[in-house]
Amino acid sequence: MIIKFAVLTPWIGGRLRDLAQAVFGSPPLQTQGGRFLILGSQERIAQAMKDPELSAYVAANSNARLQSAALTTDDWAYFYQHEPGIPASVIIISSVLIVLCCIFLRETGTPLASLQWHFFFLGAAFMLLEAQIVSRMALLFGTTWVVNSIVISGLMVLIVAANLIVHWRPRIAVTFAYIGIFASILAVYIIPPEAFFLGSFWAKVFASTAVLCLPVFFAGIVFIVSFAREGFRSDALGSNLLGALLGGMLESVSMWTGMKSLLILVALFYAASWIVLLRQASRVEDRQAIADPGAAQV
């Protein structure tokens, strides 16, 4: 196996070298400043190196000073980042976005107290969930248009299915949907990506979509039922979009803690949305009991 890569930064070349060594179990043969890595049978490489001209060429071109760096993994796959952490540029841009949002809310006369926190948490959770799905699908199918087509198709099918379920059962309990959300998130967290490396391409597509995208189905039920109960109000949708903005910024946390940590944030945001929803339902029951004490006793 021959790897050709334009190494412009010493630690990127060192990371590529160390990754190759970790996979093949032996150090690769390096030429041209680490731009070429040759791996395979050590016996055949040693036999080829008996050629004086080849041996002299390799000796003259294998003196690159490569630096080691944290090895990338399926969970932390940021090849162009030296080590886990959140870059300063990401922190600065996120801070600017937060300040701008606060300014716009003040200019429009929208106090934070008027936000629909249930929909805010739903938006943040869904954005993080979508980022997690795209990243995991990229491990299975590569970072190409194929990933986008599979993810978008799977999400659309599940969202349409959630709409059909709510249309068929308008009074479906959101408790059922929340249990489905947490159970499916746990399954995604536990099942490793290599479990979807099946012999058939379409089997891999259907299996990965069914497991990785399943939380979207239950999340869709929660959103549809909640949005309908709110009368499709614009402030609910606006709160959901603001939450999605927060979720997009928190996606950068994976650069520090890895992709699986996003699932923990997703679960926490959905739990927060459920708590807010339960508190709202409790307040409605209390108001009804005060307005009609006789009905409460019955």
C-alpha positions, -999 to 999 in steps of 0.1 A, spaced: 0 0 0 13 34 -10 -1 66 6 7 99 -12 -2 130 8 11 166 5 25 172 40 28 209 47 27 207 85 51 184 104 25 171 129 1 162 101 27 141 85 36 126 119 -1 118 126 -4 101 92 27 81 99 16 70 133 -19 61 121 -3 39 93 20 22 119 -9 16 143 -30 -1 115 -2 -22 99 18 -29 131 51 -17 116 66 17 107 61 27 71 88 35 47 90 72 41 103 92 11 102 128 -1 97 144 33 70 121 44 49 127 13 50 90 4 44 62 29 49 26 18 34 -2 38 29 -39 33 50 -71 36 82 -63 55 100 -91 37 92 -78 2 101 -42 12 134 -54 27 140 -74 -5 133 -43 -27 156 -22 -5 186 -44 -14 187 -24 -46 216 0 -39 201 28 -60 167 25 -44 182 23 -9 203 54 -15 173 73 -28 152 64 2 180 73 26 184 107 9 147 115 10 135 100 43 150 125 67 118 146 73 114 159 108 78 148 115 61 155 148 36 133 166 1 144 173 -31 129 189 -43 101 167 -77 104 151 -104 79 158 -139 71 146 -152 92 175 -127 121 171 -120 123 134 -106 158 131 -75 152 110 -65 189 107 -68 196 144 -36 191 165 -53 178 196 -88 177 212 -101 211 221 -123 239 209 -103 264 186 -103 300 197 -119 310 163 -149 289 170 -153 304 205 -150 339 191 -176 334 163 -200 317 187 -197 345 212 -204 371 184 -235 351 174 -248 351 209 -243 388 213 -260 395 180 -290 374 190 -293 393 222 -292 426 204 -318 415 178 -341 402 205 -338 436 223 -344 456 191 -375 436 183 -388 440 218 -388 403 225 -379 395 261 -362 361 269 -391 353 292 -414 351 262 -394 323 246 -411 289 244 -384 269 262 -400 236 253 -395 244 216 -361 260 222 -348 228 237 -364 207 209 -346 228 183 -312 225 200 -315 188 204 -326 182 168 -297 202 154 -272 182 174 -289 150 165 -287 158 128 -250 166 131 -244 133 149 -263 114 121 -243 130 93 -210 124 110 -217 87 117 -230 82 81 -198 97 68 -178 70 86 -199 44 67 -202 58 33 -175 85 30 -178 123 30 -195 125 -4 -229 135 -18 -240 99 -11 -240 106 26 -262 137 21 -287 118 -1 -290 89 23 -293 111 54 -318 136 39 -339 107 24 -339 88 57 -349 119 77 -376 129 53 -391 94 53 -391 93 91 -406 128 95 -434 120 70 -440 87 90 -442 108 122 -468 131 106 -489 101 94 -488 86 129 -500 118 145 -527 122 118 -538 86 125 -537 90 163 -540 128 171 -541 121 208 -510 100 209 -491 104 242 -459 123 239 -446 102 269 -444 73 244 -424 94 220 -400 106 247 -394 70 258 -387 61 222 -363 91 219 -342 80 249 -342 43 240 -331 50 204 -304 74 215 -291 48 239 -290 23 210 -271 47 188 -246 54 216 -240 17 223 -239 2 188 -204 8 172 -202 20 136 -185 -11 124 -217 -31 132 -232 -17 100 -205 -30 77 -227 -55 61 -220 -74 29 -247 -57 9 -246 -19 2 -284 -16 5 -284 -37 37 -259 -12 51 -280 17 40 -313 4 55 -297 -9 87 -278 23 94 -307 46 86 -331 25 107 -309 27 138 -291 61 135 -321 81 123 -347 64 145 -346 92 172 -358 116 145 -390 97 141 -399 100 178 -387 136 180 -409 144 150 -439 131 169 -431 153 199 -427 184 178 -458 178 157 -480 172 187 -466 201 206 -467 225 177 -503 216 170 -513 222 206 -497 256 205 -519 265 175 -488 267 151 -478 300 167 -449 319 152 -432 324 186 -430 286 191 -413 283 157 -390 312 164 -380 297 197 -373 264 179 -350 282 154 -331 300 182 -326 266 199 -313 252 166 -288 280 165 -275 270 199 -274 234 189 -253 244 158 -228 262 180 -226 233 205 -218 209 177 -182 223 181 -180 205 215 -173 173 195 -139 188 186 -130 185 223 -149 155 236 -157 135 205 -189 128 185 -205 105 210 -206 133 235 -232 150 213 -256 122 220 -254 130 257 -262 167 250 -291 155 228 -305 134 256 -301 163 281 -319 188 258 -348 164 251 -351 157 289 -352 195 295 -379 199 269 -399 171 285 -396 187 320 -408 220 306 -437 203 289 -447 185 322 -446 217 341 -467 235 316 -493 206 318 -492 208 356 -499 246 355 -529 241 332 -543 214 355 -539 238 385 -557 266 367 -585 243 357 -589 231 392 -591 267 405 -616 277 378 -638 246 384 -633 230 419 -662 207 414 -647 192 383 -614 187 401 -631 168 428 -649 145 403 
